[in-house]
Amino acid sequence: MTSCCPEPDPGAALCRVEDIPDGGSLTMSVAARPVILLRRGEAVWGYLNRCPHFSVKLDTAHGAVLTYEGQVLMCAHHSALFRFEDGRCIEGPCQGAALDPQPLRVAGGRVYAADSDPRGTWVLPRTPASCAMKNHGP
């Protein structure tokens, strides 16, 4: 992942919903954290790009995120399967564990960074919009 631009402001648009392939993913850096955005239809979820099994990135060395039928994403290192809608591991070495959700909101066809996650621990710095994105299809 490239970090050619500063991070987005809280509430800043990260991308358009249509920038994320339906049933696929988009990776980017938000608040100096690697994040995976997943999409199914108009629903979008964001997770920290880190497998709970071994704390390694979920994508391949080339940045590809493996998704299947718009339902699950697979850790490229240990083949653990995680549901889009809640990040829960349904198969693999960390079954029952979950990905760390990242704060998002969707409005007007755009995905926005939220000020903090539900636990109040993820606050974005106040800097201009991000430009480092990789697009991965289903």
C-alpha positions as a Markdown table, in Angstrom:
| # | Residue | x | y | z |
|---|---|---|---|---|
| 1 | Met | 0.0 | 0.0 | 0.0 |
| 2 | Thr | 1.3 | 3.4 | -0.9 |
| 3 | Ser | 0.9 | 6.4 | 1.4 |
| 4 | Cys | 1.3 | 9.2 | -1.1 |
| 5 | Cys | -1.2 | 11.5 | 0.6 |
| 6 | Pro | -2.2 | 12.6 | 4.1 |
| 7 | Glu | -4.9 | 10.8 | 5.9 |
| 8 | Pro | -8.6 | 11.8 | 5.7 |
| 9 | Asp | -10.4 | 14.1 | 8.2 |
| 10 | Pro | -13.0 | 12.6 | 10.5 |
| 11 | Gly | -16.2 | 12.6 | 8.5 |
| 12 | Ala | -14.2 | 12.9 | 5.2 |
| 13 | Ala | -15.4 | 10.9 | 2.2 |
| 14 | Leu | -13.0 | 7.9 | 1.7 |
| 15 | Cys | -14.5 | 6.8 | -1.6 |
| 16 | Arg | -17.8 | 6.3 | -3.5 |
| 17 | Val | -19.7 | 3.1 | -2.8 |
| 18 | Glu | -19.3 | 2.2 | -6.5 |
| 19 | Asp | -15.5 | 2.4 | -6.1 |
| 20 | Ile | -15.7 | -0.8 | -4.1 |
| 21 | Pro | -16.5 | -3.7 | -6.4 |
| 22 | Asp | -19.9 | -5.4 | -5.5 |
| 23 | Gly | -18.9 | -8.5 | -3.6 |
| 24 | Gly | -15.3 | -7.3 | -3.4 |
| 25 | Ser | -13.0 | -5.0 | -1.5 |
| 26 | Leu | -10.9 | -1.8 | -1.5 |
| 27 | Thr | -7.8 | -1.4 | 0.7 |
| 28 | Met | -6.5 | 1.9 | 1.9 |
| 29 | Ser | -4.7 | 3.5 | 4.8 |
| 30 | Val | -6.9 | 5.5 | 7.3 |
| 31 | Ala | -5.5 | 7.1 | 10.4 |
| 32 | Ala | -2.2 | 5.4 | 9.6 |
| 33 | Arg | -4.0 | 2.0 | 9.8 |
| 34 | Pro | -4.4 | -0.5 | 6.9 |
| 35 | Val | -8.1 | -0.9 | 6.3 |
| 36 | Ile | -10.2 | -3.1 | 4.1 |
| 37 | Leu | -13.6 | -1.9 | 2.9 |
| 38 | Leu | -16.0 | -4.7 | 1.8 |
| 39 | Arg | -19.2 | -4.2 | -0.2 |
| 40 | Arg | -22.3 | -6.2 | -0.9 |
| 41 | Gly | -24.9 | -4.2 | -2.8 |
| 42 | Glu | -25.3 | -0.9 | -1.0 |
| 43 | Ala | -23.9 | -2.3 | 2.3 |
| 44 | Val | -20.3 | -1.4 | 3.2 |
| 45 | Trp | -18.2 | -2.7 | 6.1 |
| 46 | Gly | -14.7 | -1.6 | 7.2 |
| 47 | Tyr | -12.2 | -3.7 | 9.1 |
| 48 | Leu | -8.6 | -3.3 | 10.2 |
| 49 | Asn | -6.4 | -5.3 | 7.7 |
| 50 | Arg | -5.1 | -7.7 | 10.3 |
| 51 | Cys | -5.9 | -11.3 | 10.9 |
| 52 | Pro | -6.8 | -12.0 | 14.6 |
| 53 | His | -5.0 | -15.4 | 14.3 |
| 54 | Phe | -1.4 | -14.1 | 13.9 |
| 55 | Ser | -1.7 | -10.3 | 13.5 |
| 56 | Val | -0.6 | -10.4 | 9.9 |
| 57 | Lys | -2.3 | -8.5 | 7.0 |
| 58 | Leu | -5.2 | -10.4 | 5.4 |
| 59 | Asp | -4.2 | -9.5 | 1.8 |
| 60 | Thr | -1.5 | -11.2 | -0.3 |
| 61 | Ala | 2.0 | -9.8 | -0.6 |
| 62 | His | 0.8 | -8.1 | -3.8 |
| 63 | Gly | -2.1 | -6.5 | -2.0 |
| 64 | Ala | -4.9 | -8.7 | -3.3 |
| 65 | Val | -7.8 | -9.4 | -1.0 |
| 66 | Leu | -9.5 | -12.8 | -1.5 |
| 67 | Thr | -13.3 | -12.6 | -1.4 |
| 68 | Tyr | -15.8 | -15.3 | -2.3 |
| 69 | Glu | -19.4 | -14.8 | -3.6 |
| 70 | Gly | -19.7 | -11.4 | -1.8 |
| 71 | Gln | -20.0 | -13.3 | 1.5 |
| 72 | Val | -16.6 | -13.9 | 3.0 |
| 73 | Leu | -13.1 | -12.7 | 2.8 |
| 74 | Met | -10.2 | -15.1 | 3.2 |
| 75 | Cys | -6.9 | -14.5 | 5.0 |
| 76 | Ala | -4.2 | -15.0 | 2.4 |
| 77 | His | -1.8 | -16.5 | 5.0 |
| 78 | His | -3.9 | -19.0 | 7.0 |
| 79 | Ser | -7.1 | -19.4 | 4.9 |
| 80 | Ala | -9.4 | -18.3 | 7.7 |
| 81 | Leu | -12.8 | -17.2 | 6.4 |
| 82 | Phe | -14.5 | -14.0 | 7.7 |
| 83 | Arg | -18.1 | -12.9 | 7.1 |
| 84 | Phe | -18.5 | -9.5 | 5.5 |
| 85 | Glu | -21.3 | -8.4 | 7.8 |
| 86 | Asp | -19.7 | -8.8 | 11.2 |
| 87 | Gly | -16.0 | -9.9 | 10.5 |
| 88 | Arg | -16.6 | -13.1 | 12.4 |
| 89 | Cys | -14.3 | -16.0 | 11.5 |
| 90 | Ile | -16.5 | -18.9 | 10.4 |
| 91 | Glu | -13.7 | -21.3 | 9.4 |
| 92 | Gly | -10.0 | -21.6 | 10.1 |
| 93 | Pro | -7.5 | -21.4 | 12.9 |
| 94 | Cys | -9.2 | -18.4 | 14.6 |
| 95 | Gln | -12.8 | -19.6 | 14.3 |
| 96 | Gly | -15.1 | -17.6 | 16.5 |
| 97 | Ala | -12.7 | -14.6 | 16.6 |
| 98 | Ala | -13.5 | -11.4 | 14.7 |
| 99 | Leu | -11.8 | -8.7 | 12.7 |
| 100 | Asp | -11.6 | -5.2 | 14.2 |
| 101 | Pro | -14.4 | -3.1 | 12.8 |
| 102 | Gln | -13.5 | 0.4 | 11.6 |
| 103 | Pro | -15.8 | 3.3 | 11.9 |
| 104 | Leu | -17.7 | 4.2 | 8.7 |
| 105 | Arg | -20.9 | 5.7 | 7.6 |
| 106 | Val | -22.5 | 5.6 | 4.2 |
| 107 | Ala | -24.6 | 8.5 | 2.9 |
| 108 | Gly | -25.4 | 9.8 | -0.6 |
| 109 | Gly | -23.5 | 7.0 | -2.3 |
| 110 | Arg | -20.3 | 7.8 | -0.5 |
| 111 | Val | -18.4 | 6.1 | 2.3 |
| 112 | Tyr | -17.2 | 8.4 | 5.1 |
| 113 | Ala | -14.7 | 8.0 | 7.9 |
| 114 | Ala | -16.4 | 8.3 | 11.3 |
| 115 | Asp | -14.8 | 10.2 | 14.2 |
| 116 | Ser | -14.3 | 7.0 | 16.4 |
| 117 | Asp | -15.2 | 3.4 | 16.5 |
| 118 | Pro | -18.0 | 2.0 | 18.8 |
| 119 | Arg | -15.5 | 1.6 | 21.6 |
| 120 | Gly | -14.3 | 5.2 | 21.2 |
| 121 | Thr | -10.8 | 4.1 | 20.5 |
| 122 | Trp | -10.2 | 5.1 | 16.8 |
| 123 | Val | -10.0 | 8.8 | 16.2 |
| 124 | Leu | -8.8 | 10.1 | 12.9 |
| 125 | Pro | -6.3 | 13.0 | 12.6 |
| 126 | Arg | -7.4 | 16.2 | 11.0 |
| 127 | Thr | -5.6 | 16.3 | 7.7 |
| 128 | Pro | -6.5 | 16.4 | 3.9 |
| 129 | Ala | -8.2 | 13.5 | 2.0 |
| 130 | Ser | -6.4 | 10.2 | 1.3 |
| 131 | Cys | -5.5 | 9.0 | -2.2 |
| 132 | Ala | -3.9 | 5.6 | -1.5 |
| 133 | Met | -6.3 | 2.9 | -2.6 |
| 134 | Lys | -6.2 | -0.5 | -4.2 |
| 135 | Asn | -9.3 | -2.0 | -5.8 |
| 136 | His | -10.0 | -5.7 | -5.6 |
| 137 | Gly | -12.9 | -7.5 | -7.3 |
| 138 | Pro | -14.9 | -10.5 | -6.2 |
